[in-house]
Amino acid sequence: MAVAPDANVPGTGDERPSTPPTQAELLDFVRRAAADTELVASLPLDPEGRTWARLEGPGGSEAWLIGWPPGTGTGWHDHADSVGAFLTAAGELTENALAVRLPTDGWKTLELSEGVDRHRKLSAGRGRAFGSHHVHEVLNESATEHAVSVHAYYPPLPLMRRFSRSGAVLRLEQVERPEDWQ
């Protein structure tokens, strides 16, 4: 994986509102950033692994511009207590999500009920906001085209839980903290 240099989205600044940004405000931010064609084009794309650049998100949020080579994905994960939004800036991404709130602690394996799976194709300009403990995986299923997306989270990610899935069984595999990503 390659790391792109830090980038800034014009007009986002360091302003700190008296209230945290809402999911709608995060979605508005990712929409504006994804529409910045110069910013999107500035992200180096690697044929082997995802690339990213940190952005200045609104109100102290954590924000990223991410490049997805063909056939790459995140695996199943959540963003702990953070709310967030993401939007495809170029190409197409697929989001598989669970419409269920998982317990936050004390489990390793869960059997999911029928009807909790959600599947979305997100072409350029399409995205979504989500609440805390949103469990999903994001994939670039194209065999030939890169995708680029913008993501924002508030509060900045305290941790991510990674899961494996086999049929209806979801297994907690790993808990990552920010120091693991440095």
N, C-alpha and C positions, 0 to 999 in steps of 0.2 A: 504494500500500500504506500502511496505517496501522499505527502502532506503538502498542500498548496500554501503559499504565504498568506498571512492575514489580509483580509480585504474589508473595506468599509462600504456600507450602503449610504449614499448621500441622504442627508435629511433625517437620519436616525439618531445621531448624536448620543450624548451621555445623559440626556434629560431623565430624571427619575421622578415619575409621577407619584403622588401621595398614595395611590392604590396600585396594586400589581396589574399588569396587562391582562385583559380577558382573553378567552379563546378567540373571540371575534377580532380583537385587536392583533393577536398573533397571526391570524389568518390574513388580515389586511396587510400586515407587514410582509409575509411570505409572498403574497400576491404582487405587491409593489416590487419586491426584490427580484422575483422571477421575471417580471416584465422589463427589467433593466438588461437589455441585450448585451451591453458592453460588459456588465458584471458577469453574466452567465458565460460569455465568450472568454473571459479572463481565466476561467478555471482550467488548469491543465488536465487533460484526460489521459489515463493510463489504460492500455489494452488489457492489463492483467488484473488490476485491483481498483477498488474505489478510491477516489481522491476527494479532498475536502478543503474548504477555506472557512475560517471562523468569521462571522459577521457581527456587527454591533446590532443586537436586537433591541426592541423597544423596552423601556422601563426595567433594564437590568436582566432581560431574558437572555438565554443562550441561543445563538442562531448559527446555522451552518448552510453553506452551499456545498452540495455533494454531487460528484460525478459517478455514474454507474456504468461500468462496461457491460457488454452483452452477457447475459446469463448469471449476473451477480445478484445477491440479496442479503438481507440482514439476518435471517433466521428469526424464529419467534422470540419476542422480547416485550418488555414494558418499560415505562419511564418513571416508575415509582410514583411519588406524589406530584410530579410535574404535569401540568396541562400543556397542550401543544397544538401545533398546526404544521402541515407540510403541503407543498404544491409542486407539481411537475413543471419545470421550466422548459425542458426540451425532451423529446422522445416520449416514451410511455412507460409508466410504472404500474405494477399490480399491487394492491394491498389486500391481504387476507387478514381478517380480524375476528375476534371473538366478542359477541354481544353478551358478555357476562362479566360480572365483577368477581375477581378471584380474591381469596383470602390473602392478606398481606404477609402473614407469617405462619409458621408451624405446619407446613405441608411440604411434601416432596413430589407427590403424585396425585393427580385429580382425574376423575373420569368426567368428561364433558357431556352434557345433555345434548340430545338432538336439537337441531334448529338454531344453534348459537353461532354458526359460521356465517361470515359476511365476506363477500368478494367484490372488489371494485377495480376497474380499469381506469387509470388516471392519465389521460393524454395531456399534452402541454396546455397549461392554463387551468387545469383542474387539480383540486386538492381538497383538504378537509381539516377541520379542527377536531380535537379529541380531549376528553377529560383525563384525570389522573387514573393510573392503573390500567390504561388502555393496552390490551395485549394484541400485538399484530406482527406481521412480517411484511416487508416491502421487497419487491423483486423487479428486476429488469428482465423480462422473459424474452426479449428480442434476441435473435441469434446473430444480428449484424449491427445494430444501432446502439450507440451510447444513449443514456438518459441523464438529465441533470435535474436536481430538485433543490428546494429551499426548505429548511426546517427551523422551527423556533420553539423553545420550551421555557416555561416559567413555573416554579423557580428553576434556576440552572440545575441540570440533572444531578440529583444527590446520589443516585445509583441506577443501574439497569439490571433487571433480572432476565436471564436468558433461559429459554425453555426448549425442550425437544418435544416432538409430537408424533405419536403413532396411532393413527385412527382417532378414537375418542379419548385417548390417554395423553394428558399433558404432564410433562415431568420438569420440575425445576432443576436446571443443570448447573447454573452458576450465578453468582451475584457479583457485579462489577461496580467499582467505585471510581470516581474521577481520577484518583491517583493511579489506577490501573491503565488509564488511557494516555498518560503522559509519556 
